[in-house]
Amino acid sequence: MSLPDKLLWVEALKNKLKNLISRGVFIETTLPKGSKPVGNSVQLKRKFGSNGKLIKNKVLICAQGFSQRHGVDYNDTFSPTGKFSSLQCLLTVAAHKGLEIHHMDAVAAFLNSKLKEEIYMTIPNFIALHSSGKVWQLMKPLYGLKQSSRYWYLELTIFFKSIKMFPSKADPCLFISNDVGWECFVHIHVDDMTVVSNKFEKFILLIMGRFEMDDLGPANFVLGIKLTQNRETREIFLLQASYVKELLHDYDMSDCKPVATPMVANSKLSVAGDDDHQKLLALNKNYCKAIGKISYLQFATRPYLAFVTSQLLKFLERPGHSHWIAFKHLLQYLAGTKDLALFLGGNDLFLCSYSDADYANCMDT
């Protein structure tokens, strides 16, 4: 590490420590007899702007949650995450009504709650030299603790109820205003908020009175998905062209020949035999990871790929070379449809569902 670079990281480490102290995240103390501290990890990251230039050096100090003991350091850990389906429904309503869509981000989200459990953590090495024999007693749910996201969600729920916004029965991470005359919907994905409202300034004043937030302005991207809204025509388009390009690059398919369909006509996949399975193992390909990436795309902006995705998902336990070929065929289809967007909105707002079925189509049963 060069000297100028080292100085930048030292400054970033100092700033991070000051930030934790100012927020009352820990108390330096002696480890009580019989107590066992959780470990820590320090991660160094560089944050770049859209022009590729370095914005800042960022330091993350995290607890090693894997070293926590159930019943001692934590109990309940469940915390919901916003569903893609509810986000799509919300954006459809926003498009139809011509409502504003804003993107907000909670600053140091997990550090807004008080930690109920008595948890001690070892001190990071760059500080421990000056704090021999000491530990940190955590007063706030530091990143990495198993229960941190749960504390944050519960804190959010209390706040939203105080301003008469309540979770949807279909999605506990979609909060809806109960105030007559104020249309406001907030979709939560950890510390990321998609806000749809006819009086956005009102929500800004309320939430910034409780939490430190970054108002990122009108939403151009939502969870990494490009969003284009035309309020006059009441339309929204969701596009993942960049994600598809990355996917093609990851599997050396950037220059592949596009095909017209996501599956080969009349193809029927079945459980891999020994030879087929060994052939895939010889390629050293992570089939589960590959299909997981396809699943994300399908849920987010390509619902019509549900069938082909479901077929590929059947063979995660024992995939074969034939399944890998089917996956690559799907990539060829995506190569020719990179700029295909999901359309939401229009003048009509009604609920419509579609279903499909087949008879005796499973080759293995």
C-alpha positions, 0 to 999 in steps of 0.5 A: 500500500502506497503512503498516500493511500495508507494515509487515506485509509488511516483517516477513514478508520479514524472517521469511522471510530469517531462516528461509532463513538458519537452514536454511542455504539459501544462502551470500552470496558473490561470483560466480565468474568464468565463472559465470552466476546464475539469477534470483529471484522474490519472491511475496507471498501472504495466508493466510486461515482458514476464517472468512475472517480473515487469518492471516498474510502469507506471502513466497515466495522462489523461483529462476527455474528457466527460467533454469537450463542443462541439464548445468550447473545441473541434470541429472535432474529427474523426480519422481513424483506420487501417483496418484488411483487409488492414493489411492482404493484406499488409502481403500477399504482404510482404509474396509474395515478401519476404519483411521485416516486422517490428513493431514500436511504437510511444512514447507519440504519441498524444503529438507530435502536438500543441493544437489549442483550448484553454483548461484548466484542473484541476490539479491532486490531488497529485500536486494540494496540492502545486498549490492551485487555479491554473489550467493547460492550455493544450498546447498539445493534452493530452490523454483523449481529444476527439480530441487527436487522430485526431491531431496525425493522421493529424501530421502523414499524414503531415510527410508521405507526406513529404517523398512521402508516401501517404494513400491508397484510400481503407484505410487512415491508409495504407501509400504507398511509391511513390518513385521508387526503394523504396518499403515501406508500413506502416499500422497505428493503433493509435500509433502502426506501422507495416512497410513492406519494402525492405529498412527498414533502410531508413524508420527508419532514416526518421521517427526517425528524426521527432518522438520519436519511439521504434523500436521493431524489426521484427514483431512477434506479430501484434495487439496481433496476432502471426505472423510467417514469412518464407521468403524462402517459402514466407509464413506468418501464423497469429495465435490467439491461446492465444486469443482463450484460454482466450475466453474459460477461460472467459466463463468457456469452457476451458475443453469443448468437441470440436465439428467439426463444428461452427454451428449445422447442419441445425440450424436456429435461430430466434428472442427470445420469452419472455421465451427464453429472460428471460431465458438468463437474468436469466443467467446474461450473456453479449451476446453483449460483447461475440459476439463482441469478436467473431467478433474480432476473425473473422475479424482478423484470421477466415474469414470463421466464417463470416456466423455464426458470422453474424447469432449471430449478428442479435440478439444483441437487444433481445438475448435469451437462444437459441442464447447463446447455439449457441455461446457456440457451436461455443466456442466448435468448437474453442476449437478444432481449437485453433492452426488453423492459417490464411495462407497468401502469396505463389508464386502467387499474385492475387485477388480472391473473393467468395460469398454465398447466400441463399433463404428465410432462415430468420425465422422472415421475 
